[in-house]
Amino acid sequence: MLVGDSGVGKTCLLVRFKDGAFLAGSFISTVGIDFRNKVLTVDGVKVKLQIWDTAGQERFRSVTHAYYRDAHALLLLYDVTNKASFDNIQAWLTEIHEYAQQDVVLMLLGNKVDSAQDRVVKREDGEKLAKEYGVPFMETSAKSGLNVELAFTAIAKELKHRSMKLPNEPKFKLHDYVKKEVRGSGCCRF
Ligand SMILES: Nc1nc2c(ncn2[C@@H]2O[C@H](COP(=O)(O)OP(=O)(O)OP(=O)(O)O)[C@@H](O)[C@H]2O)c(=O)[nH]1
């Protein structure tokens, strides 16, 4: 499930992942909730992701609350060009703790890093906040595609690992995987 303030790029991130395209132009806010499916092959196993795109607007909050309980994973987004969306992350985390399952897979994403000239939230600030709450973090761009596939693949890997629970398989650590992959991807050019 994708959550975060209105306009941070949740729908665009999902469309980029699903269709490999960017929705340029006018911004059409999501009404309530929407979903799309995508099948990924992770370590030779097919993982079907049903991805719920929620409305960030306050007036739809009671609708989204109802969906938290059934979510296996949450991608919490802010917009690196919008300080308020970053400042609101703590409030989103409070909601998540209140409504989602205790063991929900959670990842923090700072989106729109292609807009370097408009950036107001530094990468280090995102990293610091994520560290404080013990959640994996990466910066993304639905526009350029940076780290989009990686974010969803990391989630799929964690979910696959959890559902299969093979006794001899070493424990998959989402945090370490994300750190290693982001470091290797040349992500920090923005
Ligand atoms: N430059 C840039 N713009 C983006 C990016 N992602 C989204 N946008 C723009 O940001 C605006 C909002 O994107 P949406 O994906 O509709 O935002 P949302 O979070 O789904 O918004 P709600 O449905 O209201 O919750 C649109 O004008 C997009 O074109 C990005 O990675 N880079």
The ligand as a Gaussian input file, in Angstrom:
#p B3LYP/6-31G(d) Opt

LIG

0 1
 N        9.322000      15.981000     -11.062000
 C        8.576000      14.975000     -10.595000
 N        7.243000      15.118000     -10.495000
 C        6.530000      14.070000     -10.014000
 C        7.127000      12.851000      -9.618000
 N        6.160000      12.030000      -9.174000
 C        5.013000      12.699000      -9.301000
 N        5.222000      13.936000      -9.808000
 C        4.205000      14.981000     -10.070000
 O        3.578000      15.270000      -8.814000
 C        2.180000      15.481000      -8.988000
 C        1.399000      14.560000      -8.070000
 O        1.621000      13.201000      -8.436000
 P        0.611000      12.024000      -8.007000
 O        1.282000      10.746000      -8.299000
 O       -0.731000      12.225000      -8.610000
 O        0.510000      12.286000      -6.428000
 P       -0.268000      11.417000      -5.319000
 O        0.658000      11.248000      -4.162000
 O       -0.794000      10.160000      -5.911000
 O       -1.447000      12.396000      -4.907000
 P       -2.892000      12.021000      -4.256000
 O       -3.581000      11.093000      -5.190000
 O       -3.629000      13.326000      -4.113000
 O       -2.622000      11.415000      -2.912000
 C        1.894000      15.277000     -10.479000
 O        1.843000      16.543000     -11.113000
 C        3.084000      14.483000     -10.989000
 O        3.380000      14.732000     -12.341000
 C        8.557000      12.736000      -9.752000
 O        9.194000      11.728000      -9.431000
 N        9.222000      13.832000     -10.244000

